[in-house]
């Protein structure tokens, strides 16, 4: 019996070391191939839920280096650039934005805001990102032409701290549409003619136990859209497990990830 107790304690200690000190510092490239003939040949990188604390500068630089290594046509960001619920918990937003400016994208960098961004200072974050060539979409859209293909990028406001307006965000979109939403809960209301919805917020549950899955996710829909690829009624959505952590600084079996999407 003592041996079993020792083994259990040893495994628990190893799991805690992994969850707090190893997995949160790893970085996975998650590749998807999405069928959309109108966008064939286009490569998009999507990154969400950075949650950059004051001590995370090197980590942020590593993330940006990996984004640039993908040689993307377009980079899209899913919000939650800052850490915690107040400015003291986060790297200064101007410093974050200065680093994000180093992202190299052939056709620009666009994003939406997350709930934590508004907890800290949404107005200042939008201004800092704009000053560093990152356009934040707030219930609006913009058109991008890539290799002769017209792409409409739409973004809605955060669902829990603002007033998202899907109809307004998609207004006048006539081309192939990529929709950005910090939370995936908007998915059931997305029109079928949207080519792809990109979301985050869930962190994949941040802790996923074998045979059980995610324990807690911040959504009224529970674990339904915790992470990964979804296709319902002709609509497609990718939910990133994100890059950072919230509340507790740990991850278990839900690796930080950069999403790479190639259309075919």
C-alpha positions, 0 to 999 in steps of 0.5 A: 500500500505504501508503494502505491501511495509513493507512486501516486504522490510521485505522479502528482508531483510530476504532473504539477511540474509539467502543468505549471512549468513546462507545458505553458512554455511550449508552443505547437503549430496546429495545421488545418486544410480548409476547403474553400475554392474561392480562397484556394492557395491562401495561407492564414495564421491565427493567434489568440489569447496571448495573456502577456504578463510583465515577465513574458517578453521572451515568450512573446518574441518566440510566438512572433518568430514562429508566426513569421516562420509560417510565411503567411499571406495574412495574420489574424488575432483573436484578442486577450493580448493582456494578462489578468483583470488590471494593468498591474498584471500585464506587460504594458500594452504599448510594449506588447503592441511594439512587439506585435508590430514585428509580425510580418504578413504580406497583406496585413494584421487584423484582430478583435478584442477579448474580454480581458482587453476590456477589463484592463483598458480597451480604448488604450489597447485599440489605440496602441495596436492601431499605432503599430499597424494592427487594425481591430475590427469592432462590428465591422469588416474590411476587404483584402485582395490576395493574389487576385482573390477578394477576401472580406475579414469581419470582426465582432465585439466581445460577447461578454463585455461589449455589444456584438452585432453580427449583422453590422459586422457582415454588412456589405460583405460580398466576397469570401468571408472570414469571421473573427469572434473572441468567443465561439458562442456566436457560431450557431448564429453565423450565416452559412455563407461565411467561409470560416469562423475563427474563435478562442477564449476557451483555452481548450479548458486549460486543463484536460484530463485523460478520458474526461476532457476539459474540466471547466470552460468559460461558456454557457454552452459548456465544453461543446466548442472547447477547441478544435475544428467544427462543421455544422450545417455547412458552416466551419469554425476553428477554436484555438486553445490559445497561447497563454493562461488565465487565473492559474498559470498552468496548462495540462494536455492543452498545448499553447498553439498557433493556428495555420490555415491553408485553403484548398 
